[in-house]
Amino acid sequence: MEDKMLTPKKRVAAIATAFLSALALSACGDDGGGGGSEDGDTLTLWHYEGPDSAMGKAWDAAIKEFEDTHPGVTVEFEEKGFEQIQKTAPMVLNSDDAPDLMEYNKGNATAGLLAKQGLLTDLSAEAAERGWEDMLSPSVQTTSRYDENGIMGSGAWYGIPNYAEYVMVYYNVDLFEEHGVEVPTTYDEFVAAMDTFAGEGMTPLAMAGAEYPAQQVVYQLALSQADRSWVDAYQLYQGDVDFQDDAWTYGAETFADWMDKGYVDKDATGVKAEDMGVSFISGKYPIMISGSWWYGRLQSEIKDFEWGSFLFPGSTMTLGSGGNLWVVPENSDSKDLAYDFIDITMSEEIQNILGNNGGVPVAADPAAVTDEKSRELIANFQTLSDNDGLAFYPDWAWPGGYDGWVSATQKVMSGDASPDESLDEIATQYQDYVGTLPQ
């Protein structure tokens, strides 16, 4: 289902190549602003990036550039929450209330499902004409294209990402120094660091169980025992999946062990991702395992202590991919304006803003990324790319996977289910869906 012309390592490394290529597109189309859209004077835009995040800053600049280059056209921006869009998109997009352009999660269970249901516009012609297919590497294209069954990796273009992302370990430098903890380079050192904090009365990990990232941590632990063929079997249905194998068992049992050892607060079962992030920003916890989408916000909001990041120790693979997608709903009234806006977000100017504010751009000028922490972020991403290390996200594998993983992981956190029982719960949902796919 992915591009068979490249090896997996070359496919993933191509994301970094895309970053270094410094390709630029025209900032807008040549149609003078209306571009043949049906209403011609309004672009309704939804996205869920915080205003202080790298993406939020970049998209805000893109809105200004769009309105400057499209006289008489107004962008009606509505900020939506990730969970809100995740849960309501199928209903909204099947109504007259659909926006003209929307940020949406990538993967079979989300963008793939909407594409299969006919709710998204086929962007293939625009991707060819505007050069997006040349700008985005084959690895990034994996989550941009979906076949008739909604499976990523081939078929028509239904979304355009303009950044990459991955999960990492954030840490409070001041607390590490105060407690005499060195930055770990191996998994055993990571556990020893958490033992030190726990032994001195401090819960090591900021965590959220009501949303991500608790289930992502389970997946990360499993990935530390896995390889590319394991990932492709699960995510791309390219082989049998045994949810009681060594990798899955290790992930679930190790996370349960972390709970037992006090690495995670017991009440984290009901904590949401936003509250987790705020608690780390406030200096309450020394460690947070989460995605690069937090990077820019940490840069903006942390004032009282030094912080840093590192890749998850002891694993060459981690959660990551091309970023969330710009999708154009089939019911959009201003599709040409939506295409023009996507073009602007892919321009070098906007990509450079993304890169200097804690994002991982796909088409920036490397010399223009001058922020030291942003360079660190991109360097760690390069390491993942070189190791064929991007392994997508656990909830992508079937529609409803996000809720399924949240529920199963919460039960482990609360002690209402054993690791084996939680994996059986996941296995049932996954296999029920895979059984509906054409053989």
C-alpha positions in Angstrom: 0.0 0.0 0.0 3.0 2.3 0.5 5.3 3.3 -2.4 7.1 0.1 -3.3 9.8 1.9 -5.3 11.6 2.9 -2.0 12.7 0.8 0.9 10.9 1.7 4.2 14.1 3.4 5.5 14.3 5.5 2.3 10.6 6.3 2.5 10.8 7.7 6.1 14.2 9.4 5.5 12.6 11.3 2.7 10.7 13.4 5.2 13.9 14.9 6.3 14.9 15.3 2.6 11.7 17.2 2.1 12.6 19.5 4.9 16.1 20.2 3.5 14.9 20.6 -0.1 13.8 24.2 0.4 11.2 24.0 -2.3 8.8 26.9 -2.4 5.4 27.3 -4.0 3.6 30.4 -5.1 1.8 32.0 -2.2 -1.5 31.9 -3.9 -3.3 30.9 -7.0 -3.5 33.0 -10.1 -7.3 33.3 -10.1 -7.4 36.7 -8.4 -9.1 35.5 -5.2 -12.4 34.0 -6.2 -10.9 31.2 -8.3 -14.4 30.1 -9.4 -15.6 29.4 -5.9 -19.3 29.4 -5.5 -19.6 32.3 -3.0 -16.2 33.9 -3.7 -16.0 36.2 -0.6 -15.6 33.9 2.4 -13.4 31.0 3.4 -14.6 29.1 6.5 -11.6 27.5 8.2 -11.5 25.2 11.2 -8.3 24.0 12.9 -7.5 23.0 16.5 -3.9 24.3 16.9 -3.4 26.6 20.0 -2.5 30.2 19.2 0.9 29.8 20.9 1.8 26.6 19.1 4.1 26.6 16.1 1.2 25.6 13.8 -1.1 28.2 15.4 1.4 31.0 14.7 2.1 29.8 11.2 -1.6 29.4 10.3 -2.4 32.9 11.7 0.3 34.3 9.5 -1.1 32.4 6.6 -4.6 33.9 7.2 -3.1 37.4 7.0 -1.2 36.5 3.9 -4.4 35.0 2.3 -6.5 38.1 3.0 -3.7 40.4 1.7 -3.5 38.4 -1.6 -7.3 37.9 -1.9 -8.9 41.4 -1.7 -12.5 41.3 -0.7 -12.3 37.7 0.7 -12.7 37.2 4.4 -11.4 34.2 6.4 -13.9 33.1 9.0 -11.7 31.1 11.4 -13.3 28.9 14.0 -11.0 27.3 16.6 -12.2 23.8 17.4 -10.9 21.3 19.9 -9.2 18.1 18.7 -11.7 15.9 20.5 -14.6 18.0 19.1 -13.5 17.6 15.5 -12.6 13.9 16.1 -16.1 13.1 17.3 -18.3 15.3 15.2 -16.6 15.5 11.8 -18.6 12.7 10.1 -21.9 14.3 11.1 -20.9 17.9 10.4 -19.3 17.1 7.0 -22.5 15.4 5.9 -24.5 18.6 6.5 -24.7 22.1 5.1 -22.6 23.3 8.1 -19.4 21.9 6.7 -16.4 24.4 6.6 -14.5 25.1 3.4 -11.2 23.9 4.8 -10.5 21.9 7.9 -7.6 20.4 9.8 -8.2 16.7 10.5 -6.3 13.8 11.9 -4.6 11.4 9.5 -4.9 7.6 9.3 -7.3 4.9 8.3 -9.7 5.5 11.2 -10.1 9.2 10.6 -9.3 10.8 7.2 -9.5 7.4 5.6 -12.9 6.8 6.9 -14.2 10.2 5.8 -12.7 9.6 2.3 -14.3 6.2 2.1 -17.7 7.8 3.0 -17.3 10.4 0.2 -17.2 13.3 2.6 -13.8 14.7 1.4 -12.8 16.2 -1.9 -10.3 14.3 -4.1 -7.3 16.6 -4.2 -5.3 14.6 -6.7 -5.6 17.1 -9.6 -4.6 20.0 -7.3 -1.7 18.1 -5.8 -0.3 17.6 -9.3 -1.0 21.0 -10.7 0.2 23.0 -7.6 3.2 20.8 -7.0 2.2 19.4 -3.7 2.9 15.8 -4.8 6.5 16.9 -5.7 7.0 18.7 -2.5 5.9 15.9 -0.1 8.0 12.8 0.2 6.6 9.3 -0.3 6.6 8.7 3.4 4.5 11.8 4.1 2.3 10.9 1.2 1.4 7.6 3.0 -1.1 9.5 5.2 -2.2 11.8 2.4 -3.6 9.2 0.1 -6.3 6.6 0.6 -7.7 3.8 -1.5 -11.4 3.0 -2.0 -11.5 1.2 1.3 -10.0 4.2 3.2 -6.7 2.5 3.7 -3.7 4.9 3.7 -0.7 4.6 1.4 -2.2 4.6 -2.1 -5.1 5.9 -4.1 -6.3 9.5 -4.4 -5.1 12.5 -2.4 -7.5 13.5 0.3 -5.3 15.6 2.5 -2.2 17.8 2.5 0.1 17.9 5.6 2.6 20.8 5.8 4.6 19.7 8.8 5.9 16.5 10.4 5.5 15.3 14.0 6.8 12.8 16.5 6.5 11.9 20.2 9.4 12.6 22.6 10.3 12.9 26.2 10.1 16.4 27.6 12.0 17.1 30.9 12.4 19.8 33.4 16.1 20.6 33.5 15.9 22.4 36.9 14.2 19.4 38.6 16.7 17.0 37.0 19.6 19.0 38.4 17.9 19.5 41.8 17.5 15.8 42.2 20.9 14.8 40.7 19.3 13.1 37.7 21.3 12.8 34.5 19.5 12.8 31.1 19.1 9.1 30.3 20.5 7.6 27.2 19.2 4.0 27.8 15.9 2.6 29.0 17.4 1.4 32.3 18.7 4.9 33.0 15.3 6.2 32.2 13.7 3.9 34.8 16.4 4.8 37.3 15.6 8.4 36.8 11.9 7.8 37.5 12.9 5.7 40.5 14.9 8.6 41.9 12.0 11.0 41.6 9.5 8.5 43.0 11.8 7.7 45.9 12.0 11.4 46.8 8.2 11.8 46.9 7.7 13.3 43.4 5.6 11.6 40.8 7.8 11.4 37.7 5.4 11.5 34.8 2.7 14.0 33.8 0.1 11.8 32.2 -3.5 11.9 30.8 -5.7 8.9 30.6 -9.0 10.4 29.6 -7.5 11.3 26.2 -4.0 10.8 24.8 -1.1 10.1 25.6 -1.5 7.1 28.0 -2.3 4.7 25.2 0.5 6.2 23.2 2.9 5.4 25.9 1.7 1.8 25.9 2.3 1.7 22.1 5.8 3.4 22.6 6.8 0.7 25.0 5.6 -2.0 22.6 7.5 -0.3 19.8 10.7 -0.6 21.8 10.4 -4.4 21.3 9.2 -4.2 17.7 10.4 -3.7 14.1 9.1 -2.3 10.8 7.3 -5.5 9.8 5.4 -5.5 13.1 4.3 -1.9 12.5 3.2 -2.6 8.9 1.3 -5.7 9.9 -0.7 -3.6 12.5 -1.1 -0.3 10.7 -1.2 -1.4 7.0 -2.7 -4.9 7.4 0.4 -6.4 5.8 0.5 -9.5 8.0 -1.1 -11.2 11.0 -1.3 -9.3 14.3 -1.0 -11.2 17.6 -2.0 -8.9 20.5 -0.5 -11.3 23.0 2.9 -11.4 21.3 6.1 -10.3 23.2 5.9 -6.6 22.0 2.3 -5.9 22.9 2.5 -7.8 26.1 5.6 -5.9 27.1 4.0 -2.6 26.4 0.8 -3.2 28.4 2.6 -5.0 31.3 5.3 -2.4 31.6 2.8 0.4 31.7 0.9 -1.4 34.4 4.1 -1.8 36.3 4.8 2.0 36.0 1.4 2.6 37.6 2.2 0.2 40.4 5.5 1.9 41.1 4.0 5.3 41.3 5.5 6.7 38.2 2.0 8.0 37.2 -0.6 9.5 39.5 -3.5 7.2 40.2 -6.0 10.0 39.4 -4.4 10.5 35.9 -7.1 8.1 34.6 -9.5 11.0 34.4 -7.0 13.7 33.3 -7.2 15.3 29.9 -4.3 16.1 27.6 -4.6 19.9 28.1 -4.5 19.5 31.9 -1.5 17.2 31.6 0.4 19.8 29.5 -0.5 22.6 31.8 0.8 20.6 34.8 4.1 20.1 33.2 4.3 23.8 32.1 3.7 24.8 35.7 6.7 22.7 36.9 4.7 20.1 38.8 6.2 17.1 37.0 9.8 16.5 35.9 8.8 14.4 32.8 6.1 14.4 30.1 6.0 12.0 27.2 4.1 13.6 24.3 4.3 15.0 20.8 6.1 17.8 19.0 2.8 19.7 18.8 3.6 20.8 22.4 7.0 22.2 21.5 6.1 25.7 20.5 3.7 26.1 23.4 6.4 25.1 25.9 8.8 27.6 24.2 6.2 30.3 24.7 4.8 29.5 28.1 7.6 28.1 30.3 9.2 31.0 32.0 10.3 29.7 35.4 12.6 26.8 34.6 14.8 25.4 31.8 13.4 22.4 29.9 14.7 20.1 27.1 13.7 17.0 25.2 15.1 13.7 24.1 14.0 10.7 22.1 12.5 7.8 24.0 15.5 5.8 25.3 16.1 2.3 24.2 13.9 2.4 21.1 14.7 3.2 17.5 11.0 3.6 16.7 8.5 6.1 18.0 5.1 7.5 17.3 5.2 10.0 14.4 4.3 10.8 10.8 3.5 13.6 8.6 1.4 16.2 10.4 -2.4 16.5 10.5 -4.0 17.1 7.2 -5.7 20.0 5.5 -8.9 18.4 4.1 -11.5 20.1 1.9 -15.0 18.8 2.7 -17.0 17.7 -0.3 -19.7 20.1 0.7 -17.3 23.1 0.7 -18.7 26.1 -1.2 -15.2 27.7 -1.7 -12.9 24.9 -2.8 -10.6 27.1 -5.0 -10.1 29.4 -2.0 -9.3 26.4 0.1 -6.7 25.3 -2.4 -5.1 28.7 -2.4 -4.9 28.7 1.4 -3.2 25.4 1.4 -0.7 26.8 -1.1 0.1 29.6 1.3 0.8 27.3 4.2 3.2 25.4 2.0 5.1 28.6 1.1 8.7 29.1 2.3 7.7 32.1 4.4 5.0 30.3 6.4 7.2 27.1 6.6 10.0 29.2 8.1 7.6 30.6 10.8 6.7 27.0 11.6 10.3 26.0 11.9 11.4 28.8 14.1 8.5 28.3 16.6 8.9 24.7 17.5 7.4 22.9 14.4 8.9 20.4 12.1 8.3 21.9 8.6 8.4 20.0 5.3 9.5 22.9 3.1 11.4 25.5 5.0 14.8 27.1 4.2 17.1 25.3 6.6 19.3 28.4 7.0 16.3 30.4 8.1 15.6 28.2 11.1 17.8 30.0 13.7 16.1 29.1 17.0 18.3 26.7 18.9 15.5 24.6 20.4 13.9 24.3 17.0 17.1 23.1 15.6 17.3 20.5 18.4 13.7 19.4 17.5 14.6 19.0 13.9 17.9 17.2 14.6 16.0 14.6 16.8 13.6 14.1 14.0 16.5 13.5 11.6 17.7 10.8 13.9 14.3 9.1 13.7 14.2 9.4 10.0 17.7 7.9 9.6 16.5 4.9 11.7 13.2 4.4 9.8 11.7 5.3 13.1 8.2 6.8 12.4 5.6 4.2 13.5 2.3 6.2 13.2 -0.2 6.1 16.2 -2.0 3.2 17.8 -5.6 4.5 17.2 -5.2 4.8 13.5 -5.8 1.2 12.8 -9.6 1.1 12.8 -12.5 3.5 13.1 -13.2 4.0 16.7 -9.7 3.1 17.6 -9.1 6.3 19.6 -11.9 5.6 22.0 -11.1 1.9 22.1 -7.5 2.6 23.1 -8.5 5.2 25.7 -11.0 2.9 27.3 -8.7 -0.1 27.4 -5.8 1.9 28.8 -7.9 3.6 31.4 -8.9 0.1 32.7 -5.3 -0.8 33.2 -4.6 2.5 34.9 -7.5 2.0 37.3 -6.9 -1.7 37.9 -10.2 -2.7 36.4 -8.5 -4.9 33.8 -5.3 -6.7 33.6 -2.8 -6.0 30.7 -3.9 -9.2 29.0 -7.6 -8.3 29.3 -7.0 -4.9 27.9 -5.1 -6.3 24.9 -7.9 -8.8 24.3 -10.3 -5.9 24.3 -8.2 -4.1 21.6 -7.8 -7.3 19.7 -11.5 -7.9 19.4 -12.1 -4.4 18.0 -9.2 -4.5 15.6 -10.0 -8.0 14.3 -13.7 -7.1 13.9 -12.7 -4.2 11.6 -10.0 -6.1 9.7 -12.5 -8.8 9.0 -14.6 -6.3 7.0 -11.8 -5.4 4.7 -11.5 -7.0 1.2 -9.1 -9.9 1.2 
